[in-house]
Amino acid sequence: MLVQLTDLRPSPMLATVDFDRDGIQHGFLRMPYSRDDSAWGSVVIPISVVKNGDGPTALLTGGNHGDEYEGPLALFDLAATVAAEDVSGRLIIIPAMNQPAFAAGTRTSPIDRGNLNRSFPGRPDGTVTEKIADYFQRILLPMADVVLDFHSGGKTLDFLPFCAAHILPGVEAATRTQEARAFELVEAFGAPWSVRMLEIDAIGMYDTAAEEMGKVFVTTELGGGGTATARTVRIAREGLRNVLTACGILPGEVPKAKTRWLDMPDADCFVFAEDGGLVEFKADLGDRVTKGEAIARLWPTGRTGVAPTVLPAQRSGILTARHVPGIVKPGDCVAVVGVEVGGAEDMEGPGPRELEGIVP
Ligand code: CA
């Protein structure tokens, strides 16, 4: 997509931090948001910038979806504890990217229902969510060498804790290097699981915006259910430090990874519900499932004496994600099956990075 940047007006977002100044600054990204309860009000997004001399820039984000908590917890912690003298380069830390959604504890923004991760490249004269996307697209992403965007399952999904990167389209040497570097950082993150991730809906994603700009982009899914556990927060915090160490921004050695790799080769990894019902899982996260066997059963709830619908695994593998609330609606993603592989290098060659026609 060709965006004529020169045709766009400046972002209405103002930063209270100076991205070029050495030292630690804690400030805000502030954007006017006039509304009933605050005529000259603002959307205010906390940001920390930590810079020390020359070196790479890591753009570190959480709260892209407002009901996912491992990333914000790891990033608020990093901003509060990191010492500028330990940094070589620059950290840009934004724990709550879509701050209105984060404040409301919802995936999308309560202001405009905007899903920030489907709003890129955004617009400077668009909705509040589109204005946030535009600021990342035109101001923040161009400053970054490496982007780590934390996700979890939110209120409606739960994941095995993993770090992930995407297969990138294109055979150019620069793209192959970009992709290889991303998988190196996934390995360095050292989550219990690492995934070569397939997106079911890549259009408008922050991931795609960063990757199309040539940035090394790494993401996570660290749990879900609208909360965070002690274990998943620890994984986020350690993984964050490991990635920054692997980039040479923080000192030290990256611990030897004990991660297990999963591939998501095609659309058969995803199990969608065609009917609504009360879900009964036949496997838990991390369990092995066999093609053709029931992953879950859906009980009709409108009457008694009716048999449940069986949802079989479309392929054998590891149950990697599952739906969270007990009631499933038609079209919901009920389960994701990952295929265990030896490492990123063992996986099948470049495939389609978007799945078409599988979302009901
Ligand atoms: Ca998410």
Boltz pocket constraint, residues with backbone or C-beta under 6 A from the ligand:
constraints:
  - pocket:
      binder: B
      contacts: [[A, 65], [A, 68], [A, 150], [A, 151], [A, 152], [A, 153], [A, 154]]
      max_distance: 6.0
